[in-house]
Amino acid sequence: MLNGLWLGFFLVGAAAGLIQWIWLGDADVFSRMVASLFDMAKLSVNVMVLLFGTLTLWLGLLRIAEQAGLVQTLARWLAPLFARLMPEVPRGHPALGLITMNFAANGLGLDNAATPVGLRAMRELQTLNPNPQVATNAQILFLVLNTSSLTLLPVTIFMYRLQQGATDPTLVFLPILLATCASTIAGFLAVSWVQRLPLRDPVVLLWLAGTALVMGSIMAMAATLATATLAHVSSLAGNLVLLGIIVLFLTIGAWRKIPVYESFIDGAKQGFDIAKDLLPYLVAMLCAIGLLRASGALTFMIEAIRWGVEIIGGDTRFIDALPTAFVKPFSGSAARAMMIETMQFHGVDSFAGLLAATLQGSTETTFYVLAVYFGAVGIQRARHAVGCALFADFAGIVTAILVCYAFFGAS
């Protein structure tokens, strides 16, 4: 799957470049495409530098948590659920606790903590893989739930809206929450259908009902808070949780007589080893994505959608925000730039500006996550992971559009 996808990016980009040159007379498109290849190769190295530091820090702390028994405790608590969703993973396996910590960090918007924990979880799942180059069912479910991007506190989106002069930076909180829930549910159901997971099992139903209750409570609480209060609570909660996790790991480790400094160094070395193996996968994927973007293929797609909507007499306001949606699966930084450009051109509180912010918070950088998570363990055959992840992205995009029309359609 990844072989065909990677080759497809280059072929589609080359075809789009030829169209730009032959039909539109843009001979400079090829220089932009070549420049993009070198820019993406440079970006891959820059990303690796950041990952080196982040992985080293968090995997050092995670090693303390493992030796203190925290990860194993989480795994035991979740054993009944994961025994049904990931039957090939033994009860109490360390991967289960790491997966839980990764989901919690993602939900709170703690990306710098979520990625290192997620990579450790993927490596633990790889120890159970009978064919190291082919993704297992458990690895696919874990990755798809990562790419579906369940985010409870989209603090960074509030920050960008505030920078662009929004009078109510948190106006998109509920739309983002609804859209990101839809993408996560869609991804989970897609994997469940392919893998024949027992969704009617009482334990699974109980967990799903509990999750829905928690999400509903968060939405209800957020709806009662003033704008300034919500932004303050979101930012404060994220930072407190991050610092609280660090203090908890160190305190329990010291209480249980763990040599915390030596344990941190041992884990940090693992982080360095993981990071250095990722560069070839990042270069391969990011260069293909960069060439696709520079070729104008995404612009052709957006204009084709606009033409189709105009023919049937539909509302085309949502199309101005689609560049953010189409770029997000490939590059988080590019999607962020698209979102800001949309806010500046159309207005931060315009329909397009509000939708772009919602799209930015409701989907994830799917192909980047694929490259990093599967690249960290050397997986080359993703099986149904790409299809299920893109289905989750599609559900998040459609829901974001519908929700924004419901919330802001009259604006």
Helices and strands as residue ranges (DSSP letters): H 2-22, H 29-67, H 70-77, H 79-85, H 94-107, H 111-126, H 137-147, H 155-163, G 169-172, H 173-195, H 202-224, H 227-255, H 260-276, H 279-294, H 297-311, G 317-321, H 322-327, H 332-346, H 351-362, H 366-375, H 385-408
